[in-house]
Amino acid sequence: MAPQFSLAYLTVPGCPPPEQTYIAARAGYDFVSLRPILMGLPGEPNFALAENKELYQQTKKALAATGLKLLDIELARIHDGMDPKKYLPAMEIAAELGGRHVLSSIWTNDRSYYIEKFGEVCDLAKQFGLTVELEFVPIASVNNLAGALDVLRSVKRDNAGLMIDVHHFHRSRDRVEDLDAVPREWFRFVHLCDAPAEIPTEKDEMTRILREARLYVGEEGGIDVAAIINRIPEVPYSIELPNLKRMKEMGFAEHAFRCIEAAKAYLAARPRA
């Protein structure tokens, strides 16, 4: 079975959903991963499709014209003072566009609170036939495999799963062997990229690389991507590879193309056992 790829929003941050879809199709992706949830970051463009009906129709048209599928939407963050119901419009839009998953991560240290709220997000998503994939992030509150598994085992929702980003897995110093104990049905897609092998000790540098300086898969080999994904069932590979310098130099389309070409070459040279 040939690998399937999705173009994640953070690979082309600021790219409107219709343009992202056409770029992904031309580059040879099978899916797109969109961000219709406004994060409230400085200077962030608002691609909330539930609020912008014209942008929604353009996105729907782009998906139909290209034949691409919507893999997932992001980001249903769990944080202090949040109301899970604010994600309902984006979930409804995702379902209407044929989406499969909602990506989530946890940014509060109150365990009882984030277990409760993550469970609520799962319950809301279930009515739309969506799963909720928990991603651990090295700069977030739930920042390693053990923490993510604790959440999933505690909420006990059948539409909850685990999304491994190979960058975050490497930075968390988790062991690939520990992936063997994860229920196979919890894996639904994976984030791919590369990065230097040296793990930053300063949070600011960790954050900088994470958000704007990741590398093409296999470019430097700092992350043993094959060792991680070979412990996971064959699922779609969403390429999340923010590199602001290269994106500015070559534009969205060329950067997205180089991302998938590098990933294809890397995987072809390292076939699964």
Secondary structure, 3 states (H helix, E strand, C coil): CCCCEEEEHHHCCCCCHHHHHHHHHHHCCCEEEECCCCCCCCCCCCCCCCCCHHHHHHHHHHHHHHCCEEEEEEEEEECCCCCHHHHHHHHHHHHHCCCCEEEEEECCCCHHHHHHHHHHHHHHHHCCCCEEEECCCCCCCCCCHHHHHHHHHHHCCCCEEEEEEHHHHHHCCCCHHHHHHCCHHHEEEEEECECCCCCCCCHHHHHHHHHHECECCCCCCCCCHHHHHCCCCCCCEEECCCEHHHHHHHHHHHHHHHHHHHHHHHHHHCCCC
